[in-house]
Amino acid sequence: MEIVEIGAYVSLLEYDNIRGMLFSGEITLKRVNFLNRLLSVGKEEVLRVLRVDTQKGFIDLSKKQVKPNEIEECKQKFGKSKAVEGIIKKLSVNTKKSMERLYKTIIWPLYKTHPHAYDALKAILNGDEQILEGLKITPEIKEELMKILKEKLVAQPVKIRSDFKLTCYSFEGINAIKESLLNGEKKGTETIPIKFRIIGSPLYECSITTINKKEGFEVMKAALEEVKKSIEERGGNFLLETNPVVLGENEKSISEQMREAKDKEEESEEEEEKEEEGIRPVNFEGNEFSITK
């Protein structure tokens, strides 16, 4: 990144580091006095592509028009693409085949059947042989590809959690609650055991750790249903507070939440100022994003 008077020149990581221009007016909705307070050299940002002049080689970018959810989506896509590139690069070295040829015979066909080639490679690793059968590659390359996938795409365990309230004011009381939780634990399996923990009466936590997310959700659903059935049979009540969710997915740190709240407040103030001054914001139509540095 090179900060200049009118904005900043940035390198587009997704496009072989070609340069694009981020004008100061497209950085934030608030007034900009010092660009170095808003931009940091070496920091990766997600920007929207506004215009491309192929003849002059100009690429105009915007940061303020990128929504928070689009930032996360773009980063995930970029991360998957980097992982795919690493796999193909190693496959190219091991098989002595060019990366371009491997992309044409393996990766590009996968994009026709899956949202991302990374998702298809994960499915192949998990035993979906039909995907491999659809690829026009030799048995030797298939074998080498599987070796690399097992090395680079090893499934990582995830923790699934759900919170619920459990009360029982009948004669059985606490015994009914204990019995209901024990019945719920029995729905666990050898590979996916169920764990219950009291957060603070009457709030309880149900959690599991597994490498198979789909099966994990099914096991937790069965366990919660069993707890609900057992406690109600004993005159108690079950109330689900939070649906089962994978910890770490769609979760935001307190600092991120505070930053987003501050940005919204600043945007609102800026819009009010513009309305008072009789200035209407201009909306550019752009639908491409890029990771920059």
Backbone torsions as a table, in degrees:
resi	resn	phi	psi	omega
1	MET	NA	138.4	177.0
2	GLU	-129.2	112.5	-178.2
3	ILE	-84.2	126.3	179.1
4	VAL	-123.1	-177.9	-174.5
5	GLU	-64.3	-38.1	-175.2
6	ILE	-93.3	-3.5	-178.7
7	GLY	160.6	-134.7	-179.0
8	ALA	-150.8	138.7	171.9
9	TYR	-89.1	130.0	-177.8
10	VAL	-125.4	158.5	177.5
11	SER	-100.3	128.7	-179.3
12	LEU	-87.8	105.3	-174.2
13	LEU	-63.7	-31.4	-178.7
14	GLU	-75.9	-14.2	-175.1
15	TYR	-125.3	51.1	173.7
16	ASP	56.8	34.1	174.2
17	ASN	63.4	26.4	174.0
18	ILE	-67.4	155.5	-172.7
19	ARG	-92.1	143.6	174.9
20	GLY	-130.2	165.1	-177.1
21	MET	-113.6	124.6	174.9
22	LEU	-108.9	101.9	-178.6
23	PHE	-71.1	152.3	-176.8
24	SER	-58.9	-32.8	-179.6
25	GLY	-72.6	-10.5	-180.0
26	GLU	-108.0	13.1	179.9
27	ILE	-87.9	-46.7	-178.2
28	THR	-152.7	162.0	179.1
29	LEU	-76.2	-22.7	-179.3
30	LYS	-82.7	165.4	-179.3
31	ARG	-68.2	140.4	-177.2
32	VAL	-110.0	122.4	176.3
33	ASN	-105.0	-40.7	-179.0
34	PHE	-131.3	110.9	-176.8
35	LEU	-64.0	-33.1	-176.8
36	ASN	-67.7	-10.9	174.9
37	ARG	-83.2	-19.4	-177.9
38	LEU	-105.6	-22.3	-177.7
39	LEU	-123.4	143.2	178.7
40	SER	-125.2	131.5	178.7
41	VAL	-65.5	129.4	179.8
42	GLY	94.2	-10.7	-179.5
43	LYS	-84.5	137.3	178.4
44	GLU	-84.9	133.4	-179.7
45	GLU	-130.8	155.0	174.3
46	VAL	-102.6	124.0	-177.2
47	LEU	-126.1	155.7	175.8
48	ARG	-95.9	136.2	176.6
49	VAL	-83.2	119.2	-178.2
50	LEU	-92.0	-49.7	-176.1
51	ARG	-145.4	149.7	175.7
52	VAL	-133.3	120.4	176.0
53	ASP	-103.3	98.4	-175.6
54	THR	-67.5	-28.8	-178.8
55	GLN	-72.7	-44.9	-178.7
56	LYS	-91.4	-14.5	179.5
57	GLY	79.7	24.2	-179.7
58	PHE	-92.9	137.7	175.2
59	ILE	-128.8	114.9	179.5
60	ASP	-94.8	134.0	-174.3
61	LEU	-124.3	162.7	177.9
62	SER	-141.1	139.4	175.2
63	LYS	-103.4	-35.5	-174.2
64	LYS	-71.9	-18.9	-179.0
65	GLN	-90.3	2.3	178.1
66	VAL	-90.5	126.2	180.0
67	LYS	-81.8	154.4	-178.8
68	PRO	-55.4	-42.4	-179.0
69	ASN	-68.8	-28.9	178.4
70	GLU	-71.1	-29.8	178.6
71	ILE	-63.5	-47.6	-178.7
72	GLU	-65.9	-41.1	179.2
73	GLU	-62.0	-42.7	-178.9
74	CYS	-67.1	-40.5	179.2
75	LYS	-65.2	-38.9	178.2
76	GLN	-65.3	-43.2	179.1
77	LYS	-63.3	-42.3	179.8
78	PHE	-64.2	-40.8	178.7
79	GLY	-63.5	-41.4	177.9
80	LYS	-64.1	-41.5	-178.9
81	SER	-64.7	-37.7	177.8
82	LYS	-65.8	-38.5	178.9
83	ALA	-65.1	-42.2	178.8
84	VAL	-63.2	-42.8	179.6
85	GLU	-61.0	-40.2	178.8
86	GLY	-63.4	-38.5	178.6
87	ILE	-65.9	-47.0	-178.6
88	ILE	-67.5	-35.9	179.3
89	LYS	-62.7	-43.3	179.0
90	LYS	-70.0	-37.6	178.3
91	LEU	-63.7	-36.7	178.8
92	SER	-64.1	-42.9	179.7
93	VAL	-66.0	-43.9	-175.0
94	ASN	-73.0	-30.4	-176.5
95	THR	-103.3	-5.6	-178.5
96	LYS	63.3	27.3	176.7
97	LYS	-106.0	147.7	-179.0
98	SER	-68.5	150.0	178.7
99	MET	-63.4	-36.6	179.4
100	GLU	-61.3	-43.3	179.8
101	ARG	-64.7	-41.0	-179.5
102	LEU	-67.9	-36.4	176.1
103	TYR	-63.9	-41.5	-178.8
104	LYS	-67.8	-37.0	-175.1
105	THR	-91.5	-21.0	-176.3
106	ILE	-118.7	-59.3	-169.2
107	ILE	-73.3	-51.5	-176.6
108	TRP	-61.2	-39.5	175.9
109	PRO	-62.4	-30.8	-179.3
110	LEU	-67.8	-29.1	179.1
111	TYR	-69.1	-18.1	179.4
112	LYS	-77.2	-20.6	-176.4
113	THR	-117.4	-9.6	-177.7
114	HIS	-137.1	153.9	177.8
115	PRO	-58.4	-35.0	178.5
116	HIS	-148.2	145.5	179.7
117	ALA	-59.3	-31.7	178.7
118	TYR	-59.8	-42.3	179.4
119	ASP	-62.5	-38.6	179.4
120	ALA	-67.2	-41.7	179.2
121	LEU	-64.6	-36.8	175.9
122	LYS	-63.8	-41.1	179.0
123	ALA	-64.3	-38.7	177.3
124	ILE	-61.7	-43.5	179.6
125	LEU	-63.0	-32.5	-178.8
126	ASN	-84.8	5.9	172.3
127	GLY	105.4	9.7	178.4
128	ASP	-81.2	88.5	-175.5
129	GLU	-72.1	-21.4	-179.7
130	GLN	-61.7	-33.0	179.4
131	ILE	-65.0	-43.4	179.4
132	LEU	-64.9	-37.4	-179.2
133	GLU	-64.2	-25.7	-179.5
134	GLY	-82.8	-5.9	-179.0
135	LEU	-95.3	135.8	-179.3
136	LYS	-90.5	74.4	179.0
137	ILE	-133.9	159.6	-176.5
138	THR	-75.5	158.0	177.7
139	PRO	-56.9	-34.5	179.9
140	GLU	-64.5	-42.0	179.3
141	ILE	-69.3	-38.0	177.4
142	LYS	-60.3	-44.8	-178.8
143	GLU	-63.2	-43.1	179.8
144	GLU	-67.9	-37.7	178.4
145	LEU	-61.2	-44.4	179.9
146	MET	-62.5	-38.8	178.2
147	LYS	-61.2	-43.8	-178.6
148	ILE	-68.9	-39.7	179.0
149	LEU	-62.6	-41.8	178.8
150	LYS	-64.9	-28.5	-180.0
151	GLU	-81.5	-40.9	-172.6
152	LYS	-98.5	-22.5	-177.0
153	LEU	-116.3	40.8	177.7
154	VAL	-63.0	128.8	-177.6
155	ALA	-63.0	129.7	178.3
156	GLN	-97.5	136.0	179.4
157	PRO	-66.0	144.6	177.3
158	VAL	-122.0	154.3	178.0
159	LYS	-107.6	126.7	178.4
160	ILE	-108.7	135.5	-174.8
161	ARG	-137.2	149.3	174.4
162	SER	-147.7	140.7	178.5
163	ASP	-110.4	145.2	-179.7
164	PHE	-152.5	159.8	177.3
165	LYS	-105.2	139.9	-177.7
166	LEU	-134.9	121.0	179.2
167	THR	-135.3	152.5	175.9
168	CYS	-155.9	112.8	-177.9
169	TYR	-106.6	14.9	177.3
170	SER	-82.4	-174.7	-177.2
171	PHE	-60.9	-37.7	-177.5
172	GLU	-69.0	-33.3	175.3
173	GLY	50.2	-120.8	-175.5
174	ILE	-63.0	-31.3	178.3
175	ASN	-63.8	-36.3	178.4
176	ALA	-66.3	-38.5	178.8
177	ILE	-65.8	-45.6	179.4
178	LYS	-61.1	-44.4	-178.6
179	GLU	-64.3	-38.8	180.0
180	SER	-65.1	-41.5	179.1
181	LEU	-67.6	-37.6	177.6
182	LEU	-64.1	-40.0	178.0
183	ASN	-65.1	-36.2	177.8
184	GLY	-66.7	-38.3	179.5
185	GLU	-63.4	-29.7	-179.4
186	LYS	-66.7	-16.3	178.3
187	LYS	-78.9	-8.8	176.5
188	GLY	-73.8	166.1	179.6
189	THR	-118.8	177.9	179.5
190	GLU	-63.2	-36.8	-178.8
191	THR	-89.8	-21.6	-179.7
192	ILE	-130.4	79.6	178.6
193	PRO	-75.6	148.8	179.6
194	ILE	-96.4	138.3	176.3
195	LYS	-126.0	132.4	175.7
196	PHE	-114.5	141.4	179.8
197	ARG	-143.5	137.7	177.9
198	ILE	-82.8	127.4	178.1
199	ILE	-87.5	-44.3	179.5
200	GLY	175.3	111.8	-173.5
201	SER	-46.0	130.1	9.4
202	PRO	-98.6	22.9	-175.5
203	LEU	-93.7	129.7	-179.0
204	TYR	-126.1	158.0	178.6
205	GLU	-118.7	136.0	173.6
206	CYS	-114.4	128.4	-178.1
207	SER	-142.5	151.1	174.9
208	ILE	-142.8	155.3	175.7
209	THR	-124.2	125.2	-175.0
210	THR	-153.6	159.6	174.0
211	ILE	-95.6	-12.7	178.6
212	ASN	-105.5	94.9	-174.2
213	LYS	-62.7	-42.8	-178.8
214	LYS	-61.0	-48.8	179.4
215	GLU	-64.8	-34.3	179.0
216	GLY	-62.0	-42.3	178.0
217	PHE	-63.9	-39.3	-179.6
218	GLU	-65.3	-42.8	179.3
219	VAL	-64.6	-43.1	-179.5
220	MET	-65.9	-39.1	178.3
221	LYS	-60.8	-43.8	179.6
222	ALA	-64.3	-39.2	-179.3
223	ALA	-66.0	-44.6	179.9
224	LEU	-65.7	-38.7	177.4
225	GLU	-63.9	-37.0	178.9
226	GLU	-68.4	-40.7	177.3
227	VAL	-61.7	-45.0	179.7
228	LYS	-61.0	-45.8	-180.0
229	LYS	-63.4	-45.0	-176.7
230	SER	-65.6	-44.3	-177.0
231	ILE	-70.7	-36.6	179.4
232	GLU	-69.1	-32.4	176.3
233	GLU	-65.6	-23.5	-178.8
234	ARG	-101.5	12.6	176.0
235	GLY	85.8	14.4	179.8
236	GLY	-101.9	-171.9	-177.6
237	ASN	-132.4	145.5	178.5
238	PHE	-125.5	130.6	178.0
239	LEU	-135.3	118.0	179.5
240	LEU	-76.9	122.0	-179.1
241	GLU	-90.2	-45.8	178.4
242	THR	-134.8	135.4	177.4
243	ASN	-66.1	154.9	177.7
244	PRO	-55.2	133.6	-178.3
245	VAL	-146.2	147.1	176.4
246	VAL	-78.8	122.8	-179.6
247	LEU	-63.6	132.3	-179.7
248	GLY	102.6	-21.6	178.8
249	GLU	-90.3	128.7	177.0
250	ASN	60.3	22.5	176.8
251	GLU	-101.3	141.7	-179.2
252	LYS	-120.8	139.4	177.6
253	SER	-69.7	162.3	-179.8
254	ILE	-60.6	-38.5	-179.3
255	SER	-64.1	-39.0	178.5
256	GLU	-65.5	-42.2	179.1
257	GLN	-63.4	-41.2	179.1
258	MET	-65.7	-39.4	-179.7
259	ARG	-65.4	-42.7	179.7
260	GLU	-63.9	-40.3	179.3
261	ALA	-63.6	-39.7	179.4
262	LYS	-66.9	-41.2	179.3
263	ASP	-62.2	-42.4	179.3
264	LYS	-63.3	-39.9	179.7
265	GLU	-65.0	-42.7	179.4
266	GLU	-65.6	-40.1	178.6
267	GLU	-63.3	-40.7	179.9
268	SER	-63.9	-43.4	179.5
269	GLU	-64.2	-39.2	-179.8
270	GLU	-64.9	-41.1	179.2
271	GLU	-63.7	-40.5	179.5
272	GLU	-63.6	-40.5	178.9
273	GLU	-62.9	-40.7	-178.5
274	LYS	-68.2	-37.1	178.7
275	GLU	-65.6	-39.3	179.8
276	GLU	-66.3	-34.9	-178.7
277	GLU	-84.9	-5.0	-179.8
278	GLY	79.5	21.1	179.9
279	ILE	-103.4	130.2	178.2
280	ARG	-105.7	134.1	-179.8
281	PRO	-65.9	146.6	179.1
282	VAL	-97.5	129.7	178.7
283	ASN	-102.5	119.9	176.6
284	PHE	-91.9	145.4	177.1
285	GLU	-98.2	116.6	177.8
286	GLY	-149.3	143.8	-176.5
287	ASN	-135.3	20.4	177.4
288	GLU	-120.5	146.9	-178.2
289	PHE	-124.2	161.3	178.9
290	SER	-152.8	141.8	172.7
291	ILE	-83.6	130.4	-178.8
292	THR	-124.2	166.1	177.6
293	LYS	-147.2	NA	NA
